[in-house]
Structure formats: structure tokens, C-alpha cells
Amino acid sequence: MNRIYIKNAIIVNEGKRFRGSVVIEGEKIA
């Protein structure tokens, strides 16, 4: 299973934006 790490991403959720890190494992965001 591949793991992708994105550092300092701009995350948008329901119109709110914030900066954070994202880990994607396979097809799911963890």
C-alpha cells in the first residue's frame, strides 16, 4: 500500500480553509 505525505497543504472543508499536513494511505485520507 502506498503512503503519500503532503506537508503544508491548504485544506478546505465546508468553506473553511486551514493549513495542515495530509497523509493518504491507498485510497483513503488518514
mmCIF entry with sequence, helices, sheets and N, C-alpha, C, O atoms, coordinates in Angstrom:
data_MODEL
# 
_entry.id   MODEL 
# 
_entity.id                         1 
_entity.type                       polymer 
_entity.pdbx_number_of_molecules   1 
# 
_entity_poly.entity_id                      1 
_entity_poly.type                           'polypeptide(L)' 
_entity_poly.nstd_linkage                   no 
_entity_poly.nstd_monomer                   no 
_entity_poly.pdbx_seq_one_letter_code       MNRIYIKNAIIVNEGKRFRGSVVIEGEKIA 
_entity_poly.pdbx_seq_one_letter_code_can   MNRIYIKNAIIVNEGKRFRGSVVIEGEKIA 
_entity_poly.pdbx_strand_id                 A 
# 
loop_
_entity_poly_seq.entity_id 
_entity_poly_seq.num 
_entity_poly_seq.mon_id 
_entity_poly_seq.hetero 
1 1  MET n 
1 2  ASN n 
1 3  ARG n 
1 4  ILE n 
1 5  TYR n 
1 6  ILE n 
1 7  LYS n 
1 8  ASN n 
1 9  ALA n 
1 10 ILE n 
1 11 ILE n 
1 12 VAL n 
1 13 ASN n 
1 14 GLU n 
1 15 GLY n 
1 16 LYS n 
1 17 ARG n 
1 18 PHE n 
1 19 ARG n 
1 20 GLY n 
1 21 SER n 
1 22 VAL n 
1 23 VAL n 
1 24 ILE n 
1 25 GLU n 
1 26 GLY n 
1 27 GLU n 
1 28 LYS n 
1 29 ILE n 
1 30 ALA n 
# 
_struct_asym.id          A 
_struct_asym.entity_id   1 
# 
_struct_sheet.id               AA1 
_struct_sheet.type             ? 
_struct_sheet.number_strands   3 
_struct_sheet.details          ? 
# 
loop_
_struct_sheet_order.sheet_id 
_struct_sheet_order.range_id_1 
_struct_sheet_order.range_id_2 
_struct_sheet_order.offset 
_struct_sheet_order.sense 
AA1 1 2 ? anti-parallel 
AA1 2 3 ? anti-parallel 
# 
loop_
_struct_sheet_range.sheet_id 
_struct_sheet_range.id 
_struct_sheet_range.beg_label_comp_id 
_struct_sheet_range.beg_label_asym_id 
_struct_sheet_range.beg_label_seq_id 
_struct_sheet_range.pdbx_beg_PDB_ins_code 
_struct_sheet_range.end_label_comp_id 
_struct_sheet_range.end_label_asym_id 
_struct_sheet_range.end_label_seq_id 
_struct_sheet_range.pdbx_end_PDB_ins_code 
_struct_sheet_range.beg_auth_comp_id 
_struct_sheet_range.beg_auth_asym_id 
_struct_sheet_range.beg_auth_seq_id 
_struct_sheet_range.end_auth_comp_id 
_struct_sheet_range.end_auth_asym_id 
_struct_sheet_range.end_auth_seq_id 
AA1 1 ARG A 3  ? ASN A 13 ? ARG A 3  ASN A 13 
AA1 2 LYS A 16 ? GLU A 25 ? LYS A 16 GLU A 25 
AA1 3 LYS A 28 ? ILE A 29 ? LYS A 28 ILE A 29 
# 
loop_
_atom_site.group_PDB 
_atom_site.id 
_atom_site.type_symbol 
_atom_site.label_atom_id 
_atom_site.label_alt_id 
_atom_site.label_comp_id 
_atom_site.label_asym_id 
_atom_site.label_entity_id 
_atom_site.label_seq_id 
_atom_site.pdbx_PDB_ins_code 
_atom_site.Cartn_x 
_atom_site.Cartn_y 
_atom_site.Cartn_z 
_atom_site.occupancy 
_atom_site.B_iso_or_equiv 
_atom_site.pdbx_formal_charge 
_atom_site.auth_seq_id 
_atom_site.auth_comp_id 
_atom_site.auth_asym_id 
_atom_site.auth_atom_id 
_atom_site.pdbx_PDB_model_num 
ATOM 1   N N  . MET A 1 1  ? 0.848   -1.181 0.000  1.00 0.00 ? 1  MET A N  1 
ATOM 2   C CA . MET A 1 1  ? 0.000   0.000  0.000  1.00 0.00 ? 1  MET A CA 1 
ATOM 3   C C  . MET A 1 1  ? 0.892   1.243  0.000  1.00 0.00 ? 1  MET A C  1 
ATOM 4   O O  . MET A 1 1  ? 1.824   1.344  0.798  1.00 0.00 ? 1  MET A O  1 
ATOM 5   N N  . ASN A 1 2  ? 0.608   2.166  -0.880 1.00 0.00 ? 2  ASN A N  1 
ATOM 6   C CA . ASN A 1 2  ? 1.383   3.400  -0.960 1.00 0.00 ? 2  ASN A CA 1 
ATOM 7   C C  . ASN A 1 2  ? 0.927   4.389  0.094  1.00 0.00 ? 2  ASN A C  1 
ATOM 8   O O  . ASN A 1 2  ? -0.250  4.432  0.454  1.00 0.00 ? 2  ASN A O  1 
ATOM 9   N N  . ARG A 1 3  ? 1.860   5.178  0.582  1.00 0.00 ? 3  ARG A N  1 
ATOM 10  C CA . ARG A 1 3  ? 1.547   6.234  1.541  1.00 0.00 ? 3  ARG A CA 1 
ATOM 11  C C  . ARG A 1 3  ? 2.110   7.537  0.989  1.00 0.00 ? 3  ARG A C  1 
ATOM 12  O O  . ARG A 1 3  ? 3.292   7.617  0.653  1.00 0.00 ? 3  ARG A O  1 
ATOM 13  N N  . ILE A 1 4  ? 1.267   8.548  0.899  1.00 0.00 ? 4  ILE A N  1 
ATOM 14  C CA . ILE A 1 4  ? 1.669   9.863  0.397  1.00 0.00 ? 4  ILE A CA 1 
ATOM 15  C C  . ILE A 1 4  ? 1.501   10.866 1.530  1.00 0.00 ? 4  ILE A C  1 
ATOM 16  O O  . ILE A 1 4  ? 0.449   10.918 2.167  1.00 0.00 ? 4  ILE A O  1 
ATOM 17  N N  . TYR A 1 5  ? 2.536   11.663 1.781  1.00 0.00 ? 5  TYR A N  1 
ATOM 18  C CA . TYR A 1 5  ? 2.513   12.685 2.829  1.00 0.00 ? 5  TYR A CA 1 
ATOM 19  C C  . TYR A 1 5  ? 2.617   14.050 2.167  1.00 0.00 ? 5  TYR A C  1 
ATOM 20  O O  . TYR A 1 5  ? 3.562   14.312 1.422  1.00 0.00 ? 5  TYR A O  1 
ATOM 21  N N  . ILE A 1 6  ? 1.649   14.919 2.436  1.00 0.00 ? 6  ILE A N  1 
ATOM 22  C CA . ILE A 1 6  ? 1.653   16.274 1.883  1.00 0.00 ? 6  ILE A CA 1 
ATOM 23  C C  . ILE A 1 6  ? 1.797   17.242 3.051  1.00 0.00 ? 6  ILE A C  1 
ATOM 24  O O  . ILE A 1 6  ? 0.955   17.274 3.948  1.00 0.00 ? 6  ILE A O  1 
ATOM 25  N N  . LYS A 1 7  ? 2.863   18.025 3.033  1.00 0.00 ? 7  LYS A N  1 
ATOM 26  C CA . LYS A 1 7  ? 3.158   18.961 4.119  1.00 0.00 ? 7  LYS A CA 1 
ATOM 27  C C  . LYS A 1 7  ? 2.716   20.368 3.727  1.00 0.00 ? 7  LYS A C  1 
ATOM 28  O O  . LYS A 1 7  ? 2.878   20.775 2.576  1.00 0.00 ? 7  LYS A O  1 
ATOM 29  N N  . ASN A 1 8  ? 2.158   21.109 4.681  1.00 0.00 ? 8  ASN A N  1 
ATOM 30  C CA . ASN A 1 8  ? 1.711   22.495 4.491  1.00 0.00 ? 8  ASN A CA 1 
ATOM 31  C C  . ASN A 1 8  ? 0.661   22.627 3.390  1.00 0.00 ? 8  ASN A C  1 
ATOM 32  O O  . ASN A 1 8  ? 0.703   23.564 2.592  1.00 0.00 ? 8  ASN A O  1 
ATOM 33  N N  . ALA A 1 9  ? -0.269  21.696 3.353  1.00 0.00 ? 9  ALA A N  1 
ATOM 34  C CA . ALA A 1 9  ? -1.360  21.757 2.378  1.00 0.00 ? 9  ALA A CA 1 
ATOM 35  C C  . ALA A 1 9  ? -2.428  22.734 2.866  1.00 0.00 ? 9  ALA A C  1 
ATOM 36  O O  . ALA A 1 9  ? -2.567  22.953 4.069  1.00 0.00 ? 9  ALA A O  1 
ATOM 37  N N  . ILE A 1 10 ? -3.175  23.315 1.942  1.00 0.00 ? 10 ILE A N  1 
ATOM 38  C CA . ILE A 1 10 ? -4.341  24.116 2.306  1.00 0.00 ? 10 ILE A CA 1 
ATOM 39  C C  . ILE A 1 10 ? -5.549  23.193 2.213  1.00 0.00 ? 10 ILE A C  1 
ATOM 40  O O  . ILE A 1 10 ? -5.915  22.733 1.131  1.00 0.00 ? 10 ILE A O  1 
ATOM 41  N N  . ILE A 1 11 ? -6.162  22.931 3.367  1.00 0.00 ? 11 ILE A N  1 
ATOM 42  C CA . ILE A 1 11 ? -7.285  22.002 3.453  1.00 0.00 ? 11 ILE A CA 1 
ATOM 43  C C  . ILE A 1 11 ? -8.569  22.820 3.472  1.00 0.00 ? 11 ILE A C  1 
ATOM 44  O O  . ILE A 1 11 ? -8.707  23.750 4.267  1.00 0.00 ? 11 ILE A O  1 
ATOM 45  N N  . VAL A 1 12 ? -9.509  22.473 2.595  1.00 0.00 ? 12 VAL A N  1 
ATOM 46  C CA . VAL A 1 12 ? -10.786 23.190 2.503  1.00 0.00 ? 12 VAL A CA 1 
ATOM 47  C C  . VAL A 1 12 ? -11.890 22.236 2.926  1.00 0.00 ? 12 VAL A C  1 
ATOM 48  O O  . VAL A 1 12 ? -12.011 21.134 2.390  1.00 0.00 ? 12 VAL A O  1 
ATOM 49  N N  . ASN A 1 13 ? -12.708 22.671 3.905  1.00 0.00 ? 13 ASN A N  1 
ATOM 50  C CA . ASN A 1 13 ? -13.816 21.853 4.382  1.00 0.00 ? 13 ASN A CA 1 
ATOM 51  C C  . ASN A 1 13 ? -14.996 22.759 4.696  1.00 0.00 ? 13 ASN A C  1 
ATOM 52  O O  . ASN A 1 13 ? -14.915 23.599 5.593  1.00 0.00 ? 13 ASN A O  1 
ATOM 53  N N  . GLU A 1 14 ? -16.086 22.595 3.964  1.00 0.00 ? 14 GLU A N  1 
ATOM 54  C CA . GLU A 1 14 ? -17.315 23.369 4.160  1.00 0.00 ? 14 GLU A CA 1 
ATOM 55  C C  . GLU A 1 14 ? -17.035 24.873 4.154  1.00 0.00 ? 14 GLU A C  1 
ATOM 56  O O  . GLU A 1 14 ? -17.569 25.612 4.981  1.00 0.00 ? 14 GLU A O  1 
ATOM 57  N N  . GLY A 1 15 ? -16.204 25.316 3.228  1.00 0.00 ? 15 GLY A N  1 
ATOM 58  C CA . GLY A 1 15 ? -15.926 26.738 3.074  1.00 0.00 ? 15 GLY A CA 1 
ATOM 59  C C  . GLY A 1 15 ? -14.845 27.274 3.994  1.00 0.00 ? 15 GLY A C  1 
ATOM 60  O O  . GLY A 1 15 ? -14.445 28.429 3.849  1.00 0.00 ? 15 GLY A O  1 
ATOM 61  N N  . LYS A 1 16 ? -14.361 26.482 4.928  1.00 0.00 ? 16 LYS A N  1 
ATOM 62  C CA . LYS A 1 16 ? -13.290 26.917 5.830  1.00 0.00 ? 16 LYS A CA 1 
ATOM 63  C C  . LYS A 1 16 ? -11.966 26.405 5.290  1.00 0.00 ? 16 LYS A C  1 
ATOM 64  O O  . LYS A 1 16 ? -11.868 25.267 4.833  1.00 0.00 ? 16 LYS A O  1 
ATOM 65  N N  . ARG A 1 17 ? -10.947 27.257 5.346  1.00 0.00 ? 17 ARG A N  1 
ATOM 66  C CA . ARG A 1 17 ? -9.624  26.897 4.844  1.00 0.00 ? 17 ARG A CA 1 
ATOM 67  C C  . ARG A 1 17 ? -8.624  26.955 5.987  1.00 0.00 ? 17 ARG A C  1 
ATOM 68  O O  . ARG A 1 17 ? -8.629  27.899 6.778  1.00 0.00 ? 17 ARG A O  1 
ATOM 69  N N  . PHE A 1 18 ? -7.769  25.947 6.072  1.00 0.00 ? 18 PHE A N  1 
ATOM 70  C CA . PHE A 1 18 ? -6.692  25.979 7.051  1.00 0.00 ? 18 PHE A CA 1 
ATOM 71  C C  . PHE A 1 18 ? -5.507  25.201 6.518  1.00 0.00 ? 18 PHE A C  1 
ATOM 72  O O  . PHE A 1 18 ? -5.647  24.363 5.627  1.00 0.00 ? 18 PHE A O  1 
ATOM 73  N N  . ARG A 1 19 ? -4.350  25.483 7.065  1.00 0.00 ? 19 ARG A N  1 
ATOM 74  C CA . ARG A 1 19 ? -3.110  24.855 6.609  1.00 0.00 ? 19 ARG A CA 1 
ATOM 75  C C  . ARG A 1 19 ? -2.783  23.684 7.533  1.00 0.00 ? 19 ARG A C  1 
ATOM 76  O O  . ARG A 1 19 ? -2.891  23.790 8.755  1.00 0.00 ? 19 ARG A O  1 
ATOM 77  N N  . GLY A 1 20 ? -2.387  22.581 6.934  1.00 0.00 ? 20 GLY A N  1 
ATOM 78  C CA . GLY A 1 20 ? -2.046  21.400 7.717  1.00 0.00 ? 20 GLY A CA 1 
ATOM 79  C C  . GLY A 1 20 ? -1.340  20.375 6.854  1.00 0.00 ? 20 GLY A C  1 
ATOM 80  O O  . GLY A 1 20 ? -1.009  20.635 5.697  1.00 0.00 ? 20 GLY A O  1 
ATOM 81  N N  . SER A 1 21 ? -1.115  19.213 7.428  1.00 0.00 ? 21 SER A N  1 
ATOM 82  C CA . SER A 1 21 ? -0.474  18.115 6.711  1.00 0.00 ? 21 SER A CA 1 
ATOM 83  C C  . SER A 1 21 ? -1.499  17.016 6.468  1.00 0.00 ? 21 SER A C  1 
ATOM 84  O O  . SER A 1 21 ? -2.413  16.813 7.267  1.00 0.00 ? 21 SER A O  1 
ATOM 85  N N  . VAL A 1 22 ? -1.335  16.313 5.356  1.00 0.00 ? 22 VAL A N  1 
ATOM 86  C CA . VAL A 1 22 ? -2.282  15.269 4.961  1.00 0.00 ? 22 VAL A CA 1 
ATOM 87  C C  . VAL A 1 22 ? -1.501  13.996 4.655  1.00 0.00 ? 22 VAL A C  1 
ATOM 88  O O  . VAL A 1 22 ? -0.464  14.040 3.994  1.00 0.00 ? 22 VAL A O  1 
ATOM 89  N N  . VAL A 1 23 ? -2.006  12.860 5.140  1.00 0.00 ? 23 VAL A N  1 
ATOM 90  C CA . VAL A 1 23 ? -1.442  11.555 4.801  1.00 0.00 ? 23 VAL A CA 1 
ATOM 91  C C  . VAL A 1 23 ? -2.502  10.785 4.026  1.00 0.00 ? 23 VAL A C  1 
ATOM 92  O O  . VAL A 1 23 ? -3.641  10.661 4.476  1.00 0.00 ? 23 VAL A O  1 
ATOM 93  N N  . ILE A 1 24 ? -2.126  10.269 2.862  1.00 0.00 ? 24 ILE A N  1 
ATOM 94  C CA . ILE A 1 24 ? -3.030  9.457  2.048  1.00 0.00 ? 24 ILE A CA 1 
ATOM 95  C C  . ILE A 1 24 ? -2.467  8.040  2.021  1.00 0.00 ? 24 ILE A C  1 
ATOM 96  O O  . ILE A 1 24 ? -1.346  7.820  1.564  1.00 0.00 ? 24 ILE A O  1 
ATOM 97  N N  . GLU A 1 25 ? -3.256  7.076  2.514  1.00 0.00 ? 25 GLU A N  1 
ATOM 98  C CA . GLU A 1 25 ? -2.861  5.666  2.518  1.00 0.00 ? 25 GLU A CA 1 
ATOM 99  C C  . GLU A 1 25 ? -3.765  4.918  1.560  1.00 0.00 ? 25 GLU A C  1 
ATOM 100 O O  . GLU A 1 25 ? -4.966  4.797  1.804  1.00 0.00 ? 25 GLU A O  1 
ATOM 101 N N  . GLY A 1 26 ? -3.208  4.420  0.486  1.00 0.00 ? 26 GLY A N  1 
ATOM 102 C CA . GLY A 1 26 ? -4.013  3.744  -0.528 1.00 0.00 ? 26 GLY A CA 1 
ATOM 103 C C  . GLY A 1 26 ? -4.962  4.738  -1.174 1.00 0.00 ? 26 GLY A C  1 
ATOM 104 O O  . GLY A 1 26 ? -4.529  5.655  -1.873 1.00 0.00 ? 26 GLY A O  1 
ATOM 105 N N  . GLU A 1 27 ? -6.258  4.556  -0.940 1.00 0.00 ? 27 GLU A N  1 
ATOM 106 C CA . GLU A 1 27 ? -7.262  5.459  -1.497 1.00 0.00 ? 27 GLU A CA 1 
ATOM 107 C C  . GLU A 1 27 ? -7.938  6.304  -0.428 1.00 0.00 ? 27 GLU A C  1 
ATOM 108 O O  . GLU A 1 27 ? -8.891  7.022  -0.728 1.00 0.00 ? 27 GLU A O  1 
ATOM 109 N N  . LYS A 1 28 ? -7.464  6.234  0.824  1.00 0.00 ? 28 LYS A N  1 
ATOM 110 C CA . LYS A 1 28 ? -8.119  6.938  1.929  1.00 0.00 ? 28 LYS A CA 1 
ATOM 111 C C  . LYS A 1 28 ? -7.197  7.985  2.539  1.00 0.00 ? 28 LYS A C  1 
ATOM 112 O O  . LYS A 1 28 ? -5.986  7.788  2.640  1.00 0.00 ? 28 LYS A O  1 
ATOM 113 N N  . ILE A 1 29 ? -7.797  9.102  2.944  1.00 0.00 ? 29 ILE A N  1 
ATOM 114 C CA . ILE A 1 29 ? -7.052  10.140 3.659  1.00 0.00 ? 29 ILE A CA 1 
ATOM 115 C C  . ILE A 1 29 ? -7.056  9.765  5.133  1.00 0.00 ? 29 ILE A C  1 
ATOM 116 O O  . ILE A 1 29 ? -8.114  9.569  5.730  1.00 0.00 ? 29 ILE A O  1 
ATOM 117 N N  . ALA A 1 30 ? -5.871  9.666  5.710  1.00 0.00 ? 30 ALA A N  1 
ATOM 118 C CA . ALA A 1 30 ? -5.755  9.247  7.114  1.00 0.00 ? 30 ALA A CA 1 
ATOM 119 C C  . ALA A 1 30 ? -5.426  10.432 7.999  1.00 0.00 ? 30 ALA A C  1 
ATOM 120 O O  . ALA A 1 30 ? -5.289  10.277 9.212  1.00 0.00 ? 30 ALA A O  1 
# 
